[in-house]
Amino acid sequence: SWRRVWQLFSLAHARWLMFGASMLMLSSAAELMLPALLARALFAVVERHSTELLMSGVLQLGGAAAVHAACSGLRGFAFLVMQNHMIRNLRERLFTALLQKDMAFFDAVDSGTLTSRISADCQAVFSALDDALNFCLRSVVLTSFGLLCLLRISPPLTAATACAFAVLAGATRSYGYLARAVARETQDAVAGLSGIAEEALRNVRTVRSLDAEWEHLGRFGQQNAVVFQAQARKARAYGVLGFTVNGAAAAARLLALTVGGWAVLTGQALDGESLAAFLLYLDLVIENAVNVGDEWASAMESLGAAEKVLELLPSEGADAEFVEAKASPATIVSLASPVLAAAIDQPETFGEIHFENVTFTYPGRGRGSKRPVLRNLSLTCPAGDTTALVGTSGSGKSTLAHLVQRLYDLEPGSGRILLHGRDLREVDPSWLRRSMGVVGQEPRLFRGTIAENIVWGLKETPGEDPLRAQAERAARLAHAHEFVVRLPDGYDTQLAEGTLLSGGEKQRIALARALVRDPPILILDECTSALDPVSDRLVTRALQEARWCGRLGCRRTVLVIAHRLSTVEMADQIAVLEAGQVKEVGSHAELMRRNGIYAHLVADPRLPTNHTPRVQ
């Protein structure tokens, strides 16, 4: 863990680190002069009655105090600026790392936990850095050099108080490790708390319709109690620590005063000025030793929380390679060049997707996860054709769509998926996904305007139309332009979770977002299954009109997962899936004549037509 923490310091700007360290040393040196100067000034008055020595001592004290104050302020400023740079870079590195995770990771971890990692846990890392750099390091320096001053004044007296420092060190070390363990437990509990709250608030309509508010309140209360119990255990330990530390500090002061006073009274090698200086330095050392204990415990506690962030970070250089690859079109083109060349040389045949003996099991889904979703499946989706996938729930339809997008990769020996004869595992995922438009059952819109949502992820490119014009053109293709221009702010309407758009309107915006790239491959995953008849007709018409790819000058390859008969009937080819295997392939008319699985599905009164809502 400390090695990973050290990696965080590489995110700091070196000039701020050096400047802050310099100010730390100067302020500490000035502060270490204060006890000796104060003792000298006091004895100039008490024993020598010298105005000249008093004024000299006051001037020296004032100068040292001024240097200490100025350097302390500059130290705090430098470290705070540096820490802000570090926490900004940490959040960016963490978000980059999360975007690189495979889908199995997101299947296993809920979004509330990840949100907590980026917000609360990153702030905990900032707290650890703040304690370690600005305060703990200062206290360590003052304690160390203060002990040297004590040894210089009186080694025997320093040795007499050493037991107290041993107790201080042992108590704070033990509490620090306990605080770290409690912090790990607390951060997990808080992340779970965030997940429960996010789930309930995101699905508040469902919660309310089920009259399940008390159910969610109960779950929230149980998880909150876990957080409370962990913090209560830490509070009890902190009480014991406070008693031990303060008791040891008081014992050290009493021992120093007793032994030192006896040495002065008996005329041993210690005078009153030296005893006063020793006691002042002892107070300085004890105060900073206690601070080191508190700050060490706080840093260890924050480190326990920080570990939850640090374990998500990639190895050194991995995120830089990811960003470089994303930022370099040359990298994407070079990795996809064989497929790209095929698209340019043979556009009429580009887009053929071939599944060859595909067997697939979702990774990391707990019990039953070893059961294959697809079993030795083979299917060809011809270029330029629309292939509809039909079948009962769990037959593997959506899994095929996930695999085509490389959201998951096939294990070696589990078959191949070919695009224009090229294994998808050899094609750059970024280029592949930019060549596909995907519309799902539940449209996901981002915070921003309608125009920004349509062109999400695109950049202004010289020689091409402005993004606003591209957004409007795609909206017309998706039959979204008509309702968008009727909105008060038109394409500048802000979208958020509370925006009152119907399901059909959101679906048409999502379709426009898929079409704005003019992709040669279009994947439609039950995108009309939850729409009313009017919205269904508009979206279906848009899909029929959007089958031409202007970029390649040929028809798109369309993969449709559908439950509505109207959507299935327009397909050039229909593949019937059952238990992860293809059972039938053909057109609607051919499959009806066979009177097999597909014909029975069509005859099922639960199969929606273009006039009936989806029941399945």
WOTAPE-V449989 format. One record per residue. RES is the residue in one letter. SS is DSSP state (2 for helix, 1 for strand, 0 for the rest). PHI is phi in whole degrees, 0 to 359 (none if undefined). OMEGA is omega in whole degrees, 0 to 359 (* if undefined). Layout:
res ss phi omega
RES SS PHI OMEGA
RES SS PHI OMEGA
This chain:
res ss phi omega
S 0 none 180
W 2 295 176
R 2 296 179
R 2 291 177
V 2 297 179
W 2 299 177
Q 2 298 179
L 2 296 181
F 2 293 176
S 0 290 178
L 0 280 183
A 0 281 173
H 0 281 187
A 2 300 183
R 2 294 178
W 2 289 178
L 2 296 180
M 2 294 180
F 2 295 179
G 2 297 179
A 2 295 178
S 2 296 179
M 2 294 177
L 2 298 181
M 2 294 180
L 2 294 180
S 2 294 179
S 2 293 179
A 2 298 179
A 2 295 180
E 2 293 179
L 2 290 178
M 2 282 189
L 2 297 181
P 2 300 181
A 2 295 180
L 2 294 179
L 2 294 178
A 2 298 179
R 2 297 180
A 2 294 180
L 2 297 182
F 2 284 171
A 2 294 179
V 2 274 189
V 2 288 187
E 0 260 187
R 0 261 180
H 0 51 185
S 0 253 177
T 2 294 182
E 2 298 178
L 2 294 178
L 2 297 182
M 2 295 178
S 2 297 179
G 2 295 179
V 2 297 179
L 2 297 178
Q 2 295 177
L 2 299 180
G 2 298 179
G 2 296 179
A 2 296 179
A 2 295 180
A 2 294 178
V 2 298 179
H 2 299 182
A 2 296 182
A 2 295 182
C 2 292 177
S 2 295 178
G 2 297 179
L 2 293 177
R 2 298 179
G 2 299 179
F 2 298 183
A 2 297 181
F 2 292 180
L 2 293 176
V 2 299 180
M 2 297 180
Q 2 294 177
N 2 297 175
H 2 298 183
M 2 294 182
I 2 290 175
R 2 296 180
N 2 294 179
L 2 296 180
R 2 298 179
E 2 294 178
R 2 295 180
L 2 294 180
F 2 296 176
T 2 299 180
A 2 297 180
L 2 294 180
L 2 294 179
Q 2 273 184
K 0 296 177
D 0 283 186
M 2 294 178
A 2 299 178
F 2 296 182
F 2 288 174
D 2 293 186
A 2 266 185
V 0 241 181
D 0 281 185
S 2 294 178
G 2 297 177
T 2 296 181
L 2 292 177
T 2 297 178
S 2 296 178
R 2 298 184
I 2 288 185
S 2 265 187
A 2 294 185
D 2 287 174
C 2 296 176
Q 2 294 176
A 2 294 176
V 2 298 178
F 2 301 179
S 2 297 178
A 2 298 180
L 2 294 181
D 2 297 179
D 2 295 186
A 2 290 186
L 2 276 193
N 2 280 187
F 2 245 184
C 2 297 180
L 2 297 178
R 2 298 181
S 2 294 178
V 2 296 180
V 2 298 182
L 2 293 178
T 2 296 183
S 2 296 182
F 2 287 175
G 2 297 177
L 2 296 177
L 2 297 177
C 2 295 177
L 2 298 178
L 2 296 180
R 2 292 181
I 2 285 183
S 0 202 177
P 2 302 180
P 2 297 180
L 2 292 177
T 2 296 179
A 2 297 181
A 2 295 181
T 0 264 185
A 2 296 181
C 2 300 180
A 2 297 180
F 2 293 177
A 2 296 177
V 2 296 179
L 2 302 183
A 2 296 181
G 2 295 181
A 2 295 182
T 2 291 178
R 2 296 179
S 2 297 180
Y 2 294 180
G 2 300 180
Y 2 291 176
L 2 296 180
A 2 298 179
R 2 295 179
A 2 295 179
V 2 296 180
A 2 296 177
R 2 299 179
E 2 297 182
T 2 295 182
Q 2 296 176
D 2 297 181
A 2 294 179
V 2 294 177
A 2 298 176
G 2 296 177
L 2 298 178
S 2 297 179
G 2 296 178
I 2 297 181
A 2 296 181
E 2 296 180
E 2 298 181
A 2 292 183
L 2 287 179
R 2 292 182
N 0 248 187
V 2 297 179
R 2 295 178
T 2 295 179
V 2 301 183
R 2 289 181
S 2 293 178
L 0 271 184
D 0 53 187
A 0 251 181
E 2 301 183
W 2 291 176
E 2 299 180
H 2 288 175
L 2 297 178
G 2 296 178
R 2 297 179
F 2 296 180
G 2 296 179
Q 2 297 180
Q 2 291 178
N 2 295 178
A 2 294 177
V 2 297 177
V 2 298 182
F 2 298 182
Q 2 296 178
A 2 296 180
Q 2 291 178
A 2 294 177
R 2 296 178
K 2 294 180
A 2 297 178
R 2 297 179
A 2 295 180
Y 2 292 176
G 2 297 177
V 2 296 179
L 2 298 181
G 2 300 178
F 2 298 183
T 2 294 184
V 2 294 182
N 2 293 176
G 2 296 179
A 2 295 179
A 2 295 179
A 2 296 179
A 2 297 179
A 2 296 180
R 2 295 181
L 2 297 180
L 2 296 180
A 2 296 181
L 2 294 181
T 2 293 182
V 2 293 181
G 2 293 178
G 2 298 178
W 2 298 179
A 2 295 179
V 2 292 183
L 2 294 181
T 0 268 175
G 0 73 176
Q 0 285 189
A 0 287 178
L 0 200 179
D 0 259 184
G 2 296 179
E 2 297 179
S 2 295 178
L 2 296 178
A 2 298 178
A 2 298 180
F 2 299 181
L 2 295 178
L 2 293 177
Y 2 294 178
L 2 297 176
D 2 299 179
L 2 299 182
V 2 293 181
I 2 297 180
E 2 302 182
N 2 284 175
A 2 294 176
V 2 296 178
N 2 298 177
V 2 302 179
G 2 298 180
D 2 298 184
E 2 288 174
W 2 297 178
A 2 297 179
S 2 296 179
A 2 295 178
M 2 294 177
E 2 298 179
S 2 293 178
L 2 295 176
G 2 300 176
A 2 289 183
A 2 295 180
E 2 301 179
K 2 294 176
V 2 278 186
L 2 297 181
E 0 289 177
L 0 271 183
L 0 287 178
P 0 284 174
S 0 294 184
E 0 301 177
G 0 91 183
A 2 294 180
D 2 291 178
A 2 295 178
E 2 296 179
F 2 298 181
V 2 296 181
E 2 296 180
A 2 295 179
K 2 294 186
A 2 275 187
S 0 250 176
P 2 301 180
A 2 299 179
T 2 297 181
I 2 296 182
V 2 296 182
S 2 295 181
L 2 289 183
A 0 252 190
S 2 304 179
P 2 299 179
V 2 289 180
L 2 297 178
A 2 298 178
A 2 296 180
A 2 295 181
I 2 282 185
D 2 280 183
Q 0 227 185
P 0 297 183
E 0 289 179
T 0 251 181
F 0 287 177
G 0 111 177
E 0 293 180
I 1 245 182
H 1 234 174
F 1 264 186
E 1 239 177
N 1 51 186
V 1 275 171
T 1 237 185
F 1 215 174
T 0 233 179
Y 0 295 181
P 0 282 168
G 0 63 178
R 0 248 173
G 0 75 183
R 0 298 180
G 0 84 184
S 0 289 180
K 0 279 179
R 0 283 182
P 0 297 174
V 0 275 176
L 1 243 184
R 1 232 174
N 1 50 186
L 1 275 175
S 1 231 182
L 1 196 175
T 1 243 175
C 1 255 186
P 0 298 179
A 0 297 177
G 0 81 180
D 0 257 173
T 1 258 179
T 1 249 179
A 1 259 176
L 1 254 179
V 1 233 180
G 1 155 180
T 0 287 179
S 0 299 180
G 0 85 181
S 0 279 176
G 0 110 184
K 2 296 181
S 2 294 178
T 2 298 177
L 2 300 178
A 2 296 178
H 2 296 182
L 2 290 179
V 2 297 179
Q 0 278 185
R 0 60 169
L 0 291 171
Y 0 228 176
D 0 249 177
L 0 286 174
E 0 287 176
P 0 304 181
G 0 84 181
S 0 254 180
G 0 96 181
R 1 221 169
I 1 239 186
L 1 248 171
L 1 246 183
H 0 54 178
G 0 82 182
R 1 252 178
D 1 299 182
L 2 301 181
R 2 292 178
E 2 263 182
V 0 255 180
D 0 299 182
P 2 300 181
S 2 296 178
W 2 297 181
L 2 301 184
R 2 289 175
R 2 287 178
S 0 267 182
M 1 235 169
G 1 249 185
V 1 234 176
V 1 233 182
G 0 261 181
Q 0 292 179
E 0 250 182
P 0 295 179
R 0 256 179
L 0 253 184
F 0 258 174
R 0 295 183
G 1 146 180
T 1 279 176
I 2 298 180
A 2 299 180
E 2 295 179
N 2 294 182
I 2 292 183
V 0 261 184
W 0 303 178
G 0 91 179
L 0 270 177
K 0 238 174
E 0 299 181
T 0 238 178
P 0 302 179
G 0 90 178
E 0 248 180
D 0 297 174
P 0 302 183
L 2 301 181
R 2 297 179
A 2 294 177
Q 2 296 179
A 2 297 181
E 2 294 180
R 2 296 178
A 2 294 179
A 2 296 177
R 2 295 179
L 2 299 183
A 0 271 182
H 0 56 177
A 0 255 186
H 2 300 185
E 2 298 182
F 2 282 180
V 2 294 183
V 2 290 177
R 2 279 177
L 0 290 183
P 0 306 181
D 0 256 177
G 2 56 181
Y 2 289 178
D 2 267 177
T 0 296 180
Q 1 282 178
L 1 254 176
A 0 206 182
E 0 300 183
G 0 269 182
T 0 293 185
L 0 271 172
L 0 248 178
S 0 287 178
G 2 299 179
G 2 294 178
E 2 293 177
K 2 297 181
Q 2 294 179
R 2 289 174
I 2 294 178
A 2 296 178
L 2 294 176
A 2 299 178
R 2 297 178
A 2 287 185
L 2 275 186
V 0 297 178
R 0 278 184
D 0 52 187
P 0 284 176
P 0 286 180
I 1 233 181
L 1 235 180
I 1 242 182
L 1 240 185
D 1 257 179
E 0 53 188
C 0 285 178
T 0 245 190
S 0 292 184
A 0 252 185
L 0 266 173
D 0 287 184
P 2 303 181
V 2 294 179
S 2 296 179
D 2 299 180
R 2 296 180
L 2 294 181
V 2 292 179
T 2 298 177
R 2 298 179
A 2 297 180
L 2 294 179
Q 2 294 181
E 2 283 185
A 0 263 184
R 0 280 180
W 1 263 179
C 1 263 181
G 0 292 183
R 0 295 181
L 0 257 179
G 0 68 180
C 1 207 179
R 1 287 177
R 0 285 166
T 1 271 185
V 1 241 175
L 1 248 187
V 1 245 169
I 1 250 190
A 0 215 172
H 0 244 181
R 0 275 181
L 2 298 181
S 2 298 180
T 2 286 182
V 2 291 185
E 2 297 183
M 0 280 183
A 0 285 174
D 0 285 182
Q 1 217 178
I 1 239 176
A 1 246 181
V 1 261 181
L 1 254 176
E 1 210 179
A 0 54 175
G 0 79 179
Q 1 227 176
V 1 276 182
K 1 261 181
E 1 216 176
V 1 219 177
G 1 165 176
S 0 280 180
H 2 301 182
A 2 295 181
E 2 297 182
L 2 290 177
M 2 293 179
R 2 293 180
R 2 289 179
N 0 57 180
G 0 256 183
I 2 299 183
Y 2 298 180
A 2 299 178
H 2 291 176
L 2 295 179
V 2 293 180
A 2 288 179
D 0 295 181
P 0 297 179
R 0 280 179
L 0 288 183
P 0 289 168
T 0 260 179
N 0 285 179
H 0 248 184
T 0 236 178
P 0 287 179
R 0 288 179
V 0 250 183
Q 0 300 *
